[in-house]
Amino acid sequence: MKVTKDTIIAEVLRINPKTAVLFMEIGMHCVGCPSASGESIEQACMVHGADPDELVEKINKFLEQ
């Protein structure tokens, strides 16, 4: 599965919990908080001042391994 900016963080973590490290690297330390259940990658990146396209690319490369 390919993730997009619209993919919910909790969905990414269900696919592979080890992706949490990618979120934490850019300051998203509360990947298990309730917001992650309904927040898209793009929404979270806006809050944390991160580039959603860059994060999506990293996640998809990680999931390909």
Beta strands, then each sheet from edge to edge (+ up, - down):
end
